[in-house]
Amino acid sequence: MCARLRVEETSFLMVDLQERLLPSIDKQESVIQNAVTLLKAAGVLSVPVLYTEQYPKGIGPTVTKALAALPEGASRFEKTSFSCCGEPGFTEAFQVIARPVVVIFGTETHVCVLGTAQDLLTEGRKVVLAADACGSRARDNHSLGLEAARSCGALIVPTETVVYHLLGKSGTSEFKSLLPLFK
């Protein structure tokens, strides 16, 4: 994917950023903070957000900081499949959003994030991974997951790139609202 991100074409998918999994994620605080930044940007820019929870009875709910940052109208999707697309009803829920570009972030990069990215690419969507808002327990697994997603056609960029591409320019009220997140 080489086209720039455009607000009207983009949706966000936060994958399994859950309480009981996060303590074992490498650079967990950075992953959470970047996810929160993306969620705040989604609220300011009116980007639709879908978020998943992998078997919440066992792994717990979405981490509190991310829940607090979810924009109004964000949709929760419970799953047991590792790829979100393997869960009955997910593809249909995502089709309702009707935007061709999906920015994915969450855990774990080499399992649920990668599998979902591969499946969304196969469905014909353009996929962007916010690399610093994704994480795995092992740093090597995170790197390998990003590399595999890139080889499948996903664009891999930092959170700041996602937000600035969606903003498009400075001087707007949206830019002024989001700028403190990067200072």
C-alpha positions, 0 to 999 in steps of 0.5 A: 500500500503506497497511497497516503492515508485519508480520513474518509477511507480509513478505519481503526482496528484495535486487537486484543489489548487486554489486561491479563496479556499486557503485563507480559508484552515487551514495551507494554507501556509504549504500546498502550500509550501509542494505542491511546494516541490512536484512539484519541486521534480517531475521536478527533478525526471521526475515524470509526473504531472496532476493537476485539477481545480474545476470550475475555473470560480468560484474558480479561477486558481491554486495558482500562487506559484504552477503554477510557480513550475509545471514541464514541461509537466504537464497536466491541467484538469478542472472539476466540479465533486468532485472526479476527476474520476467522470469527463468525460475524467479524467480516460482516461487522467490518463491512458495515464500516465500509472503508477500504483502509484498516489501521491495525494495532494491538497484540500480539503482533506475530499472532492475532495482528498478523493473521488479521492483516493477512486475511484483510489483505486477502479480502482486498483491503489496504492494511496499515500496522501502527508498529509502535502500537503493536506488541508481542511477548518477545521482541523478536516475535514482534519484529518477525510479525511486522516483517511478515505483514510487510511481505504480504503487502501491509504498510508498517509505520509508527503511530505518529505517521498514521496521525499526521497522514490523517491530519493532512496539514497543520493549522487546523483545529484537529491539528491543534487538538492532537499536537500535544500528544506528540510533544 
